[in-house]
Amino acid sequence: MICFNCKRQIPDNVPNCPNCGAPIVPHEQIGQEIRVRRWQRWIFYVIFIVMFLSAVAFAVYVYSQNTALLNASVDLKNSLTKTQNDLTATQTSLSGKDTQLQQVQGQVTQLQSDIAAKQSLLDQKLAEVQSISQQKDNVMQQYDQVNSVLSVVNANTFNSLIQMGVPMSFKDLARIPVADFNLGAGTDSDGDGLSNLAEAAFGTDPLKADTDGDGYTDKQEVISGFDPLSKTNKYPIDLKFAASQKGKILISVQGQNEAWYVNPKDNKRYFLGRPADAVKALEGTQKVSTSSPAAITVPAKQITTTPAAASSVQY
């Protein structure tokens, strides 16, 4: 037994504690010891259960940690495998890119060679163009020189034409039949078949297709021998007078110095325009069809000129 006063072990069935002298009551001492031992046993059970539960909780915790670590290890392994596969694919792709790069480098080298060849050809062509341009400049200089000479010749021809032309009024010109020649050459503002220059030669309105308002165009009237300025009058055609003027160049003194040529074949007057235009016609550069079945061309003149003035004119 244990003394409840000094808490020491004492022999059983002693009346007093040999250590402290406290009285001992056996039946009370035994009952109290039984209660203490029960409490000690329950405390032990509780401690054991707590320790067991702690051990189980620790084991569960360790298991969960190990499971998480195992899962992490599996994930890491999968990631490493995927990374390895990606690395292998990347290496394969890089190998393909290297092959393509080598091909591109070969193509670049070929292109550089082609460019060099093209540049050489371009330089050659440029040299040819420069040579042609130089030749063109030389030709243009010669052309300008020829134009200068032609200008002098045309001026002399024009002066000769003025000198040999016969001045004539509207009234006398109206006595000679009009041929359908060169009447529409140039600007025709009213669209009647007569150019504005021909309108001036006939005295008609260049802005009216029918100057006298009789229902016929100005060209229809002059070709048919009617006066385009009158609804009823005709031109006073005089065939004898026309025959007396054949082969001559007539200069209108009332218009804008328009020139006419009287053809010896039909004794009709052919419109040449102004004297400057007449020079071209007489040189044979203008050919216009008439209303007759065959085309009529003003015969070219053989004109010999000198730097000062024309010396002779031959038909």
C-alpha angles and dihedrals in degrees: 000000000000126000109239090207101054097014093231132135113262132180119265121261097020117138096216135027108261090211105049102007094238115154117257122214105194101204092046092042092052094046092049092048090051090053092047092050091049090053090047090051092049091046088051090049091050092048091046092049091047091049091046092050090046090051091049091047090048090049091049090048092049090046092051091047091048090048091050090046090049091049090047089050091051091047090048090049091050090047091049090049091050091046089050090050091048090049090051091049090047091050090050090049091048090051089053090047090051089053091048090047090054090050091048091048089052090049091048090051090049091047091050089053091047091048091050090050091046091047090052090049090046091051089050092049090045090053089050091048091049089050091049090046089052090049089048091051089051091048091048090051089051089045091052089049091050090047089052090052091046090049089056091046092048091048090052091045091049091051089048090050091051090049095049096038117102113229111230137174128233089256095057094040088055089063090067120075116246120237121213094246129130092338095130099040110123133014115350106189097180098036096232095131094261119104118228088255091053089047088056090049091054095037093239128141109268089205096054122066089202108035097182094038097232095132097260125100119246092249093051089054099047092046090049093048097254125133107249089204094059132052093215111021126095127205111271093244112197110186093188091053089047091051090051090057098048116133092020131117112228123204118205110229096190101050126042096305091276114183127228130188121209107216112219090213097066104003090236125137116244118207112239099170121222117353091259090057090042089061090063092045093051090048087060097249095120120064119173128173118240130208090264120096093256128053114251121215122191104243114249118246124230100227122187115192138180127207090262103044143321112291101192141004124204130186 
